[in-house]
Amino acid sequence: MSSDKPSRRLEDILENVLAIERYVSGMDLAAFERDSKTCDAVERCLERISEAAAKLGDQALVLAPDQPWPNIRALGNRLRHEYDDIRNDRLWDIVQVSLPGLRAACEQALQSLRER
């Protein structure tokens, strides 16, 4: 399913990345693992990011080819269906390692779309 609103989907991704950044600001892994509300909020934002990526469809690869879109889409399914196997340290790695690059790629893609 491809979106006819790629700008809106990219904005959705960015809004959720920024929310995650706010939620974990000042935390380390130990604090994150102790804070179940923050863990839950991060999971929910990651689900939204995954859904927005799915709605972007093939446009995602055109707009931001350096991102692992299949993995981003798959994460939502894992969070929903394998919720009992989700490790908070893995979520933390995604937040710390993967999200900064996704944020930059989406910001760049949005800028390109707006310049058209």
Biopython code that builds the backbone (N, CA, C, O; Angstrom):
import numpy as np
from Bio.PDB.StructureBuilder import StructureBuilder

atoms = [
    (1, "MET", "N", (0.840, -1.161, 0.000)),
    (1, "MET", "CA", (0.000, 0.000, 0.000)),
    (1, "MET", "C", (0.895, 1.237, 0.000)),
    (1, "MET", "O", (1.665, 1.457, 0.935)),
    (2, "SER", "N", (0.788, 2.018, -1.027)),
    (2, "SER", "CA", (1.618, 3.199, -1.181)),
    (2, "SER", "C", (0.801, 4.448, -0.867)),
    (2, "SER", "O", (-0.392, 4.511, -1.163)),
    (3, "SER", "N", (1.436, 5.413, -0.282)),
    (3, "SER", "CA", (0.760, 6.634, 0.108)),
    (3, "SER", "C", (0.817, 7.679, -0.993)),
    (3, "SER", "O", (1.823, 7.813, -1.690)),
    (4, "ASP", "N", (-0.277, 8.418, -1.140)),
    (4, "ASP", "CA", (-0.251, 9.561, -2.041)),
    (4, "ASP", "C", (0.119, 10.819, -1.266)),
    (4, "ASP", "O", (0.068, 11.925, -1.804)),
    (5, "LYS", "N", (0.488, 10.649, -0.013)),
    (5, "LYS", "CA", (0.858, 11.758, 0.854)),
    (5, "LYS", "C", (2.231, 11.519, 1.483)),
    (5, "LYS", "O", (2.332, 11.414, 2.705)),
    (6, "PRO", "N", (3.276, 11.431, 0.682)),
    (6, "PRO", "CA", (4.582, 11.114, 1.265)),
    (6, "PRO", "C", (5.055, 12.158, 2.280)),
    (6, "PRO", "O", (5.713, 11.809, 3.261)),
    (7, "SER", "N", (4.731, 13.412, 2.058)),
    (7, "SER", "CA", (5.145, 14.436, 3.026)),
    (7, "SER", "C", (4.523, 14.184, 4.386)),
    (7, "SER", "O", (5.195, 14.284, 5.413)),
    (8, "ARG", "N", (3.240, 13.858, 4.392)),
    (8, "ARG", "CA", (2.552, 13.611, 5.665)),
    (8, "ARG", "C", (3.142, 12.399, 6.373)),
    (8, "ARG", "O", (3.294, 12.413, 7.594)),
    (9, "ARG", "N", (3.472, 11.365, 5.633)),
    (9, "ARG", "CA", (4.045, 10.163, 6.251)),
    (9, "ARG", "C", (5.434, 10.451, 6.827)),
    (9, "ARG", "O", (5.770, 9.985, 7.916)),
    (10, "LEU", "N", (6.227, 11.212, 6.096)),
    (10, "LEU", "CA", (7.549, 11.593, 6.609)),
    (10, "LEU", "C", (7.412, 12.454, 7.860)),
    (10, "LEU", "O", (8.179, 12.302, 8.811)),
    (11, "GLU", "N", (6.435, 13.357, 7.860)),
    (11, "GLU", "CA", (6.182, 14.173, 9.049)),
    (11, "GLU", "C", (5.762, 13.305, 10.227)),
    (11, "GLU", "O", (6.169, 13.552, 11.363)),
    (12, "ASP", "N", (4.942, 12.280, 9.953)),
    (12, "ASP", "CA", (4.539, 11.344, 11.012)),
    (12, "ASP", "C", (5.758, 10.662, 11.623)),
    (12, "ASP", "O", (5.874, 10.543, 12.843)),
    (13, "ILE", "N", (6.653, 10.223, 10.763)),
    (13, "ILE", "CA", (7.875, 9.574, 11.255)),
    (13, "ILE", "C", (8.669, 10.547, 12.103)),
    (13, "ILE", "O", (9.097, 10.208, 13.207)),
    (14, "LEU", "N", (8.867, 11.744, 11.600)),
    (14, "LEU", "CA", (9.649, 12.739, 12.346)),
    (14, "LEU", "C", (8.998, 13.102, 13.671)),
    (14, "LEU", "O", (9.691, 13.218, 14.681)),
    (15, "GLU", "N", (7.690, 13.283, 13.689)),
    (15, "GLU", "CA", (6.997, 13.606, 14.946)),
    (15, "GLU", "C", (7.246, 12.535, 15.998)),
    (15, "GLU", "O", (7.460, 12.843, 17.170)),
    (16, "ASN", "N", (7.216, 11.287, 15.575)),
    (16, "ASN", "CA", (7.414, 10.193, 16.528)),
    (16, "ASN", "C", (8.869, 10.042, 16.942)),
    (16, "ASN", "O", (9.148, 9.697, 18.090)),
    (17, "VAL", "N", (9.800, 10.293, 16.030)),
    (17, "VAL", "CA", (11.214, 10.289, 16.401)),
    (17, "VAL", "C", (11.474, 11.388, 17.430)),
    (17, "VAL", "O", (12.153, 11.155, 18.431)),
    (18, "LEU", "N", (10.939, 12.578, 17.186)),
    (18, "LEU", "CA", (11.132, 13.693, 18.116)),
    (18, "LEU", "C", (10.494, 13.406, 19.468)),
    (18, "LEU", "O", (11.050, 13.763, 20.507)),
    (19, "ALA", "N", (9.335, 12.764, 19.461)),
    (19, "ALA", "CA", (8.700, 12.385, 20.726)),
    (19, "ALA", "C", (9.584, 11.414, 21.501)),
    (19, "ALA", "O", (9.774, 11.570, 22.708)),
    (20, "ILE", "N", (10.117, 10.425, 20.817)),
    (20, "ILE", "CA", (11.009, 9.470, 21.479)),
    (20, "ILE", "C", (12.216, 10.197, 22.063)),
    (20, "ILE", "O", (12.615, 9.935, 23.197)),
    (21, "GLU", "N", (12.791, 11.103, 21.291)),
    (21, "GLU", "CA", (13.947, 11.856, 21.790)),
    (21, "GLU", "C", (13.591, 12.610, 23.063)),
    (21, "GLU", "O", (14.391, 12.649, 23.998)),
    (22, "ARG", "N", (12.403, 13.212, 23.117)),
    (22, "ARG", "CA", (11.977, 13.914, 24.338)),
    (22, "ARG", "C", (11.811, 12.942, 25.501)),
    (22, "ARG", "O", (12.243, 13.216, 26.621)),
    (23, "TYR", "N", (11.179, 11.800, 25.220)),
    (23, "TYR", "CA", (10.894, 10.835, 26.282)),
    (23, "TYR", "C", (12.162, 10.293, 26.934)),
    (23, "TYR", "O", (12.193, 10.075, 28.146)),
    (24, "VAL", "N", (13.201, 10.076, 26.141)),
    (24, "VAL", "CA", (14.415, 9.443, 26.683)),
    (24, "VAL", "C", (15.505, 10.451, 27.035)),
    (24, "VAL", "O", (16.589, 10.069, 27.475)),
    (25, "SER", "N", (15.223, 11.724, 26.844)),
    (25, "SER", "CA", (16.221, 12.755, 27.130)),
    (25, "SER", "C", (16.731, 12.630, 28.569)),
    (25, "SER", "O", (15.949, 12.555, 29.516)),
    (26, "GLY", "N", (18.033, 12.609, 28.708)),
    (26, "GLY", "CA", (18.657, 12.516, 30.023)),
    (26, "GLY", "C", (18.719, 11.119, 30.611)),
    (26, "GLY", "O", (19.217, 10.934, 31.722)),
    (27, "MET", "N", (18.226, 10.148, 29.887)),
    (27, "MET", "CA", (18.224, 8.766, 30.391)),
    (27, "MET", "C", (19.416, 7.997, 29.853)),
    (27, "MET", "O", (19.967, 8.310, 28.797)),
    (28, "ASP", "N", (19.792, 6.988, 30.610)),
    (28, "ASP", "CA", (20.700, 5.969, 30.107)),
    (28, "ASP", "C", (19.892, 4.670, 30.041)),
    (28, "ASP", "O", (18.710, 4.654, 30.381)),
    (29, "LEU", "N", (20.520, 3.605, 29.611)),
    (29, "LEU", "CA", (19.800, 2.345, 29.460)),
    (29, "LEU", "C", (19.168, 1.897, 30.772)),
    (29, "LEU", "O", (18.019, 1.455, 30.781)),
    (30, "ALA", "N", (19.893, 2.001, 31.870)),
    (30, "ALA", "CA", (19.356, 1.540, 33.158)),
    (30, "ALA", "C", (18.098, 2.318, 33.541)),
    (30, "ALA", "O", (17.120, 1.728, 34.000)),
    (31, "ALA", "N", (18.119, 3.619, 33.358)),
    (31, "ALA", "CA", (16.944, 4.434, 33.670)),
    (31, "ALA", "C", (15.782, 4.089, 32.749)),
    (31, "ALA", "O", (14.636, 4.010, 33.191)),
    (32, "PHE", "N", (16.076, 3.885, 31.479)),
    (32, "PHE", "CA", (15.056, 3.499, 30.510)),
    (32, "PHE", "C", (14.396, 2.180, 30.919)),
    (32, "PHE", "O", (13.171, 2.062, 30.906)),
    (33, "GLU", "N", (15.208, 1.202, 31.277)),
    (33, "GLU", "CA", (14.669, -0.113, 31.646)),
    (33, "GLU", "C", (13.829, -0.056, 32.917)),
    (33, "GLU", "O", (12.925, -0.872, 33.093)),
    (34, "ARG", "N", (14.112, 0.891, 33.799)),
    (34, "ARG", "CA", (13.334, 1.030, 35.036)),
    (34, "ARG", "C", (12.017, 1.786, 34.824)),
    (34, "ARG", "O", (11.122, 1.720, 35.666)),
    (35, "ASP", "N", (11.899, 2.494, 33.715)),
    (35, "ASP", "CA", (10.749, 3.366, 33.493)),
    (35, "ASP", "C", (9.790, 2.727, 32.490)),
    (35, "ASP", "O", (9.915, 2.927, 31.282)),
    (36, "SER", "N", (8.842, 1.964, 33.000)),
    (36, "SER", "CA", (7.939, 1.222, 32.115)),
    (36, "SER", "C", (7.067, 2.148, 31.271)),
    (36, "SER", "O", (6.715, 1.800, 30.144)),
    (37, "LYS", "N", (6.715, 3.310, 31.793)),
    (37, "LYS", "CA", (5.905, 4.238, 30.995)),
    (37, "LYS", "C", (6.686, 4.726, 29.780)),
    (37, "LYS", "O", (6.138, 4.811, 28.681)),
    (38, "THR", "N", (7.939, 5.039, 29.970)),
    (38, "THR", "CA", (8.758, 5.495, 28.844)),
    (38, "THR", "C", (8.971, 4.354, 27.854)),
    (38, "THR", "O", (8.899, 4.566, 26.643)),
    (39, "CYS", "N", (9.228, 3.168, 28.346)),
    (39, "CYS", "CA", (9.372, 2.011, 27.443)),
    (39, "CYS", "C", (8.115, 1.819, 26.610)),
    (39, "CYS", "O", (8.193, 1.599, 25.401)),
    (40, "ASP", "N", (6.955, 1.903, 27.256)),
    (40, "ASP", "CA", (5.696, 1.744, 26.535)),
    (40, "ASP", "C", (5.497, 2.862, 25.509)),
    (40, "ASP", "O", (5.056, 2.605, 24.388)),
    (41, "ALA", "N", (5.818, 4.089, 25.886)),
    (41, "ALA", "CA", (5.665, 5.221, 24.967)),
    (41, "ALA", "C", (6.589, 5.072, 23.760)),
    (41, "ALA", "O", (6.192, 5.349, 22.628)),
    (42, "VAL", "N", (7.810, 4.636, 24.007)),
    (42, "VAL", "CA", (8.761, 4.438, 22.914)),
    (42, "VAL", "C", (8.261, 3.338, 21.985)),
    (42, "VAL", "O", (8.320, 3.482, 20.764)),
    (43, "GLU", "N", (7.777, 2.253, 22.550)),
    (43, "GLU", "CA", (7.233, 1.178, 21.715)),
    (43, "GLU", "C", (6.110, 1.689, 20.832)),
    (43, "GLU", "O", (6.065, 1.379, 19.641)),
    (44, "ARG", "N", (5.203, 2.469, 21.403)),
    (44, "ARG", "CA", (4.072, 2.979, 20.627)),
    (44, "ARG", "C", (4.541, 3.900, 19.505)),
    (44, "ARG", "O", (4.029, 3.826, 18.388)),
    (45, "CYS", "N", (5.498, 4.756, 19.789)),
    (45, "CYS", "CA", (6.032, 5.637, 18.743)),
    (45, "CYS", "C", (6.719, 4.832, 17.646)),
    (45, "CYS", "O", (6.597, 5.162, 16.467)),
    (46, "LEU", "N", (7.436, 3.787, 18.022)),
    (46, "LEU", "CA", (8.070, 2.936, 17.020)),
    (46, "LEU", "C", (7.033, 2.233, 16.159)),
    (46, "LEU", "O", (7.253, 2.041, 14.963)),
    (47, "GLU", "N", (5.902, 1.843, 16.751)),
    (47, "GLU", "CA", (4.821, 1.250, 15.960)),
    (47, "GLU", "C", (4.300, 2.257, 14.932)),
    (47, "GLU", "O", (4.060, 1.905, 13.777)),
    (48, "ARG", "N", (4.129, 3.499, 15.357)),
    (48, "ARG", "CA", (3.647, 4.535, 14.424)),
    (48, "ARG", "C", (4.653, 4.779, 13.310)),
    (48, "ARG", "O", (4.273, 4.946, 12.151)),
    (49, "ILE", "N", (5.930, 4.800, 13.655)),
    (49, "ILE", "CA", (6.975, 4.971, 12.638)),
    (49, "ILE", "C", (6.896, 3.839, 11.632)),
    (49, "ILE", "O", (6.971, 4.064, 10.424)),
    (50, "SER", "N", (6.747, 2.633, 12.126)),
    (50, "SER", "CA", (6.650, 1.461, 11.260)),
    (50, "SER", "C", (5.440, 1.549, 10.341)),
    (50, "SER", "O", (5.531, 1.231, 9.155)),
    (51, "GLU", "N", (4.318, 1.976, 10.881)),
    (51, "GLU", "CA", (3.096, 2.089, 10.074)),
    (51, "GLU", "C", (3.240, 3.176, 9.018)),
    (51, "GLU", "O", (2.818, 2.985, 7.878)),
    (52, "ALA", "N", (3.825, 4.301, 9.374)),
    (52, "ALA", "CA", (4.046, 5.367, 8.391)),
    (52, "ALA", "C", (4.975, 4.878, 7.282)),
    (52, "ALA", "O", (4.774, 5.194, 6.109)),
    (53, "ALA", "N", (5.986, 4.110, 7.657)),
    (53, "ALA", "CA", (6.904, 3.542, 6.660)),
    (53, "ALA", "C", (6.154, 2.594, 5.727)),
    (53, "ALA", "O", (6.382, 2.593, 4.518)),
    (54, "ALA", "N", (5.268, 1.798, 6.289)),
    (54, "ALA", "CA", (4.476, 0.883, 5.461)),
    (54, "ALA", "C", (3.595, 1.664, 4.497)),
    (54, "ALA", "O", (3.453, 1.279, 3.336)),
    (55, "LYS", "N", (3.008, 2.745, 4.962)),
    (55, "LYS", "CA", (2.136, 3.550, 4.104)),
    (55, "LYS", "C", (2.924, 4.295, 3.030)),
    (55, "LYS", "O", (2.375, 4.619, 1.977)),
    (56, "LEU", "N", (4.190, 4.569, 3.280)),
    (56, "LEU", "CA", (5.031, 5.171, 2.244)),
    (56, "LEU", "C", (5.273, 4.201, 1.095)),
    (56, "LEU", "O", (5.459, 4.616, -0.049)),
    (57, "GLY", "N", (5.271, 2.915, 1.403)),
    (57, "GLY", "CA", (5.478, 1.901, 0.379)),
    (57, "GLY", "C", (6.795, 2.087, -0.350)),
    (57, "GLY", "O", (7.820, 2.385, 0.263)),
    (58, "ASP", "N", (6.761, 1.909, -1.657)),
    (58, "ASP", "CA", (7.972, 2.009, -2.476)),
    (58, "ASP", "C", (8.540, 3.423, -2.521)),
    (58, "ASP", "O", (9.715, 3.612, -2.838)),
    (59, "GLN", "N", (7.714, 4.411, -2.207)),
    (59, "GLN", "CA", (8.194, 5.792, -2.190)),
    (59, "GLN", "C", (9.298, 5.988, -1.149)),
    (59, "GLN", "O", (10.169, 6.842, -1.312)),
    (60, "ALA", "N", (9.253, 5.201, -0.095)),
    (60, "ALA", "CA", (10.259, 5.328, 0.957)),
    (60, "ALA", "C", (11.659, 5.119, 0.398)),
    (60, "ALA", "O", (12.581, 5.875, 0.706)),
    (61, "LEU", "N", (11.807, 4.104, -0.413)),
    (61, "LEU", "CA", (13.112, 3.789, -0.988)),
    (61, "LEU", "C", (13.604, 4.880, -1.930)),
    (61, "LEU", "O", (14.806, 5.131, -2.021)),
    (62, "VAL", "N", (12.692, 5.521, -2.621)),
    (62, "VAL", "CA", (13.044, 6.617, -3.523)),
    (62, "VAL", "C", (13.441, 7.855, -2.719)),
    (62, "VAL", "O", (14.411, 8.536, -3.051)),
    (63, "LEU", "N", (12.681, 8.138, -1.658)),
    (63, "LEU", "CA", (12.880, 9.351, -0.866)),
    (63, "LEU", "C", (14.090, 9.265, 0.067)),
    (63, "LEU", "O", (14.776, 10.261, 0.296)),
    (64, "ALA", "N", (14.341, 8.086, 0.596)),
    (64, "ALA", "CA", (15.446, 7.900, 1.544)),
    (64, "ALA", "C", (16.041, 6.507, 1.336)),
    (64, "ALA", "O", (15.810, 5.601, 2.137)),
    (65, "PRO", "N", (16.811, 6.341, 0.253)),
    (65, "PRO", "CA", (17.289, 5.003, -0.114)),
    (65, "PRO", "C", (18.289, 4.387, 0.858)),
    (65, "PRO", "O", (18.543, 3.184, 0.797)),
    (66, "ASP", "N", (18.858, 5.184, 1.746)),
    (66, "ASP", "CA", (19.873, 4.669, 2.665)),
    (66, "ASP", "C", (19.284, 4.065, 3.939)),
    (66, "ASP", "O", (20.026, 3.612, 4.810)),
    (67, "GLN", "N", (17.965, 4.056, 4.051)),
    (67, "GLN", "CA", (17.338, 3.536, 5.267)),
    (67, "GLN", "C", (16.875, 2.088, 5.072)),
    (67, "GLN", "O", (16.516, 1.691, 3.963)),
    (68, "PRO", "N", (16.886, 1.307, 6.150)),
    (68, "PRO", "CA", (16.477, -0.109, 6.058)),
    (68, "PRO", "C", (14.952, -0.256, 6.161)),
    (68, "PRO", "O", (14.440, -0.795, 7.142)),
    (69, "TRP", "N", (14.237, 0.228, 5.145)),
    (69, "TRP", "CA", (12.777, 0.268, 5.196)),
    (69, "TRP", "C", (12.124, -1.077, 5.502)),
    (69, "TRP", "O", (11.172, -1.108, 6.282)),
    (70, "PRO", "N", (12.582, -2.185, 4.932)),
    (70, "PRO", "CA", (11.950, -3.467, 5.306)),
    (70, "PRO", "C", (12.066, -3.755, 6.810)),
    (70, "PRO", "O", (11.128, -4.272, 7.417)),
    (71, "ASN", "N", (13.194, -3.426, 7.396)),
    (71, "ASN", "CA", (13.371, -3.644, 8.834)),
    (71, "ASN", "C", (12.488, -2.706, 9.655)),
    (71, "ASN", "O", (11.948, -3.097, 10.690)),
    (72, "ILE", "N", (12.346, -1.466, 9.185)),
    (72, "ILE", "CA", (11.503, -0.496, 9.888)),
    (72, "ILE", "C", (10.053, -0.980, 9.870)),
    (72, "ILE", "O", (9.362, -0.933, 10.887)),
    (73, "ARG", "N", (9.606, -1.441, 8.718)),
    (73, "ARG", "CA", (8.235, -1.951, 8.609)),
    (73, "ARG", "C", (8.039, -3.198, 9.471)),
    (73, "ARG", "O", (7.009, -3.352, 10.127)),
    (74, "ALA", "N", (9.014, -4.067, 9.463)),
    (74, "ALA", "CA", (8.911, -5.322, 10.218)),
    (74, "ALA", "C", (8.886, -5.092, 11.727)),
    (74, "ALA", "O", (8.293, -5.876, 12.467)),
    (75, "LEU", "N", (9.524, -4.025, 12.178)),
    (75, "LEU", "CA", (9.559, -3.752, 13.613)),
    (75, "LEU", "C", (8.158, -3.608, 14.187)),
    (75, "LEU", "O", (7.890, -4.083, 15.291)),
    (76, "GLY", "N", (7.276, -2.968, 13.461)),
    (76, "GLY", "CA", (5.904, -2.807, 13.954)),
    (76, "GLY", "C", (5.227, -4.147, 14.190)),
    (76, "GLY", "O", (4.553, -4.342, 15.202)),
    (77, "ASN", "N", (5.409, -5.060, 13.260)),
    (77, "ASN", "CA", (4.825, -6.397, 13.431)),
    (77, "ASN", "C", (5.429, -7.111, 14.634)),
    (77, "ASN", "O", (4.722, -7.783, 15.384)),
    (78, "ARG", "N", (6.723, -6.964, 14.810)),
    (78, "ARG", "CA", (7.365, -7.607, 15.969)),
    (78, "ARG", "C", (6.828, -7.026, 17.265)),
    (78, "ARG", "O", (6.554, -7.764, 18.211)),
    (79, "LEU", "N", (6.676, -5.698, 17.317)),
    (79, "LEU", "CA", (6.177, -5.066, 18.538)),
    (79, "LEU", "C", (4.746, -5.502, 18.851)),
    (79, "LEU", "O", (4.383, -5.682, 20.013)),
    (80, "ARG", "N", (3.947, -5.668, 17.813)),
    (80, "ARG", "CA", (2.546, -6.051, 18.019)),
    (80, "ARG", "C", (2.380, -7.543, 18.302)),
    (80, "ARG", "O", (1.610, -7.929, 19.182)),
    (81, "HIS", "N", (3.092, -8.370, 17.566)),
    (81, "HIS", "CA", (2.829, -9.804, 17.625)),
    (81, "HIS", "C", (3.809, -10.592, 18.479)),
    (81, "HIS", "O", (3.493, -11.690, 18.938)),
    (82, "GLU", "N", (4.984, -10.044, 18.692)),
    (82, "GLU", "CA", (5.980, -10.734, 19.513)),
    (82, "GLU", "C", (6.313, -9.883, 20.735)),
    (82, "GLU", "O", (7.447, -9.864, 21.212)),
    (83, "TYR", "N", (5.302, -9.187, 21.224)),
    (83, "TYR", "CA", (5.479, -8.247, 22.334)),
    (83, "TYR", "C", (6.130, -8.874, 23.561)),
    (83, "TYR", "O", (6.816, -8.190, 24.321)),
    (84, "ASP", "N", (5.922, -10.151, 23.752)),
    (84, "ASP", "CA", (6.468, -10.813, 24.936)),
    (84, "ASP", "C", (7.958, -11.148, 24.794)),
    (84, "ASP", "O", (8.595, -11.565, 25.762)),
    (85, "ASP", "N", (8.508, -10.967, 23.598)),
    (85, "ASP", "CA", (9.937, -11.210, 23.381)),
    (85, "ASP", "C", (10.734, -9.925, 23.176)),
    (85, "ASP", "O", (11.934, -9.981, 22.904)),
    (86, "ILE", "N", (10.088, -8.776, 23.301)),
    (86, "ILE", "CA", (10.771, -7.500, 23.076)),
    (86, "ILE", "C", (11.686, -7.209, 24.260)),
    (86, "ILE", "O", (11.275, -7.261, 25.419)),
    (87, "ARG", "N", (12.929, -6.903, 23.936)),
    (87, "ARG", "CA", (13.916, -6.578, 24.973)),
    (87, "ARG", "C", (14.135, -5.072, 24.996)),
    (87, "ARG", "O", (14.349, -4.446, 23.959)),
    (88, "ASN", "N", (14.079, -4.502, 26.195)),
    (88, "ASN", "CA", (14.256, -3.064, 26.328)),
    (88, "ASN", "C", (15.641, -2.598, 25.893)),
    (88, "ASN", "O", (15.789, -1.483, 25.393)),
    (89, "ASP", "N", (16.652, -3.438, 26.077)),
    (89, "ASP", "CA", (17.985, -3.028, 25.627)),
    (89, "ASP", "C", (18.048, -2.944, 24.111)),
    (89, "ASP", "O", (18.806, -2.141, 23.567)),
    (90, "ARG", "N", (17.260, -3.766, 23.421)),
    (90, "ARG", "CA", (17.206, -3.694, 21.954)),
    (90, "ARG", "C", (16.473, -2.431, 21.503)),
    (90, "ARG", "O", (16.886, -1.773, 20.549)),
    (91, "LEU", "N", (15.384, -2.099, 22.197)),
    (91, "LEU", "CA", (14.684, -0.845, 21.903)),
    (91, "LEU", "C", (15.625, 0.339, 22.099)),
    (91, "LEU", "O", (15.650, 1.267, 21.290)),
    (92, "TRP", "N", (16.391, 0.296, 23.174)),
    (92, "TRP", "CA", (17.344, 1.362, 23.463)),
    (92, "TRP", "C", (18.364, 1.501, 22.326)),
    (92, "TRP", "O", (18.692, 2.614, 21.917)),
    (93, "ASP", "N", (18.856, 0.382, 21.825)),
    (93, "ASP", "CA", (19.797, 0.416, 20.699)),
    (93, "ASP", "C", (19.158, 1.057, 19.467)),
    (93, "ASP", "O", (19.794, 1.853, 18.777)),
    (94, "ILE", "N", (17.917, 0.714, 19.199)),
    (94, "ILE", "CA", (17.224, 1.315, 18.057)),
    (94, "ILE", "C", (17.142, 2.825, 18.238)),
    (94, "ILE", "O", (17.420, 3.588, 17.313)),
    (95, "VAL", "N", (16.758, 3.244, 19.432)),
    (95, "VAL", "CA", (16.628, 4.675, 19.727)),
    (95, "VAL", "C", (17.966, 5.393, 19.578)),
    (95, "VAL", "O", (18.034, 6.473, 18.990)),
    (96, "GLN", "N", (19.010, 4.803, 20.103)),
    (96, "GLN", "CA", (20.313, 5.472, 20.129)),
    (96, "GLN", "C", (21.076, 5.368, 18.808)),
    (96, "GLN", "O", (21.783, 6.302, 18.430)),
    (97, "VAL", "N", (20.941, 4.249, 18.107)),
    (97, "VAL", "CA", (21.755, 3.988, 16.912)),
    (97, "VAL", "C", (20.990, 4.267, 15.616)),
    (97, "VAL", "O", (21.529, 4.893, 14.703)),
    (98, "SER", "N", (19.768, 3.817, 15.532)),
    (98, "SER", "CA", (19.039, 3.875, 14.261)),
    (98, "SER", "C", (18.232, 5.151, 14.052)),
    (98, "SER", "O", (18.171, 5.672, 12.938)),
    (99, "LEU", "N", (17.617, 5.654, 15.107)),
    (99, "LEU", "CA", (16.725, 6.795, 14.927)),
    (99, "LEU", "C", (17.413, 8.078, 14.472)),
    (99, "LEU", "O", (16.819, 8.818, 13.687)),
    (100, "PRO", "N", (18.625, 8.383, 14.917)),
    (100, "PRO", "CA", (19.247, 9.615, 14.413)),
    (100, "PRO", "C", (19.402, 9.625, 12.887)),
    (100, "PRO", "O", (19.162, 10.652, 12.252)),
    (101, "GLY", "N", (19.792, 8.513, 12.304)),
    (101, "GLY", "CA", (19.922, 8.430, 10.854)),
    (101, "GLY", "C", (18.580, 8.505, 10.153)),
    (101, "GLY", "O", (18.463, 9.122, 9.094)),
    (102, "LEU", "N", (17.563, 7.878, 10.737)),
    (102, "LEU", "CA", (16.223, 7.944, 10.166)),
    (102, "LEU", "C", (15.714, 9.379, 10.212)),
    (102, "LEU", "O", (15.120, 9.869, 9.251)),
    (103, "ARG", "N", (15.948, 10.037, 11.319)),
    (103, "ARG", "CA", (15.521, 11.438, 11.440)),
    (103, "ARG", "C", (16.170, 12.294, 10.352)),
    (103, "ARG", "O", (15.487, 13.047, 9.658)),
    (104, "ALA", "N", (17.471, 12.177, 10.212)),
    (104, "ALA", "CA", (18.193, 12.973, 9.211)),
    (104, "ALA", "C", (17.700, 12.665, 7.802)),
    (104, "ALA", "O", (17.507, 13.579, 7.001)),
    (105, "ALA", "N", (17.498, 11.393, 7.495)),
    (105, "ALA", "CA", (17.041, 11.003, 6.161)),
    (105, "ALA", "C", (15.648, 11.542, 5.870)),
    (105, "ALA", "O", (15.380, 11.993, 4.756)),
    (106, "CYS", "N", (14.761, 11.500, 6.855)),
    (106, "CYS", "CA", (13.400, 12.003, 6.655)),
    (106, "CYS", "C", (13.386, 13.519, 6.543)),
    (106, "CYS", "O", (12.626, 14.072, 5.748)),
    (107, "GLU", "N", (14.209, 14.192, 7.320)),
    (107, "GLU", "CA", (14.304, 15.648, 7.205)),
    (107, "GLU", "C", (14.792, 16.038, 5.813)),
    (107, "GLU", "O", (14.267, 16.970, 5.204)),
    (108, "GLN", "N", (15.786, 15.329, 5.319)),
    (108, "GLN", "CA", (16.319, 15.607, 3.987)),
    (108, "GLN", "C", (15.276, 15.312, 2.905)),
    (108, "GLN", "O", (15.128, 16.086, 1.960)),
    (109, "ALA", "N", (14.561, 14.205, 3.038)),
    (109, "ALA", "CA", (13.530, 13.854, 2.071)),
    (109, "ALA", "C", (12.407, 14.888, 2.062)),
    (109, "ALA", "O", (11.914, 15.266, 0.999)),
    (110, "LEU", "N", (12.010, 15.338, 3.233)),
    (110, "LEU", "CA", (10.970, 16.369, 3.310)),
    (110, "LEU", "C", (11.431, 17.659, 2.641)),
    (110, "LEU", "O", (10.673, 18.298, 1.912)),
    (111, "GLN", "N", (12.664, 18.029, 2.895)),
    (111, "GLN", "CA", (13.206, 19.227, 2.281)),
    (111, "GLN", "C", (13.187, 19.104, 0.749)),
    (111, "GLN", "O", (12.823, 20.049, 0.049)),
    (112, "SER", "N", (13.569, 17.970, 0.256)),
    (112, "SER", "CA", (13.543, 17.735, -1.191)),
    (112, "SER", "C", (12.128, 17.826, -1.751)),
    (112, "SER", "O", (11.920, 18.418, -2.811)),
    (113, "LEU", "N", (11.163, 17.252, -1.060)),
    (113, "LEU", "CA", (9.784, 17.313, -1.516)),
    (113, "LEU", "C", (9.266, 18.748, -1.530)),
    (113, "LEU", "O", (8.525, 19.135, -2.434)),
    (114, "ARG", "N", (9.646, 19.519, -0.550)),
    (114, "ARG", "CA", (9.178, 20.906, -0.460)),
    (114, "ARG", "C", (9.814, 21.809, -1.511)),
    (114, "ARG", "O", (9.257, 22.847, -1.868)),
    (115, "GLU", "N", (10.978, 21.409, -2.001)),
    (115, "GLU", "CA", (11.662, 22.201, -3.019)),
    (115, "GLU", "C", (11.152, 21.922, -4.423)),
    (115, "GLU", "O", (11.490, 22.640, -5.364)),
    (116, "ARG", "N", (10.356, 20.902, -4.565)),
    (116, "ARG", "CA", (9.830, 20.544, -5.893)),
    (116, "ARG", "C", (8.812, 21.546, -6.384)),
    (116, "ARG", "O", (8.274, 21.392, -7.481)),
]
sb = StructureBuilder()
sb.init_structure("model")
sb.init_model(0)
sb.init_chain("A")
sb.init_seg("    ")
for serial, (resi, resn, name, xyz) in enumerate(atoms, 1):
    if name == "N":
        sb.init_residue(resn, " ", resi, " ")
    sb.init_atom(name, np.array(xyz, "f"), 0.0, 1.0, " ", f" {name:<3s}", serial, name[0])
structure = sb.get_structure()
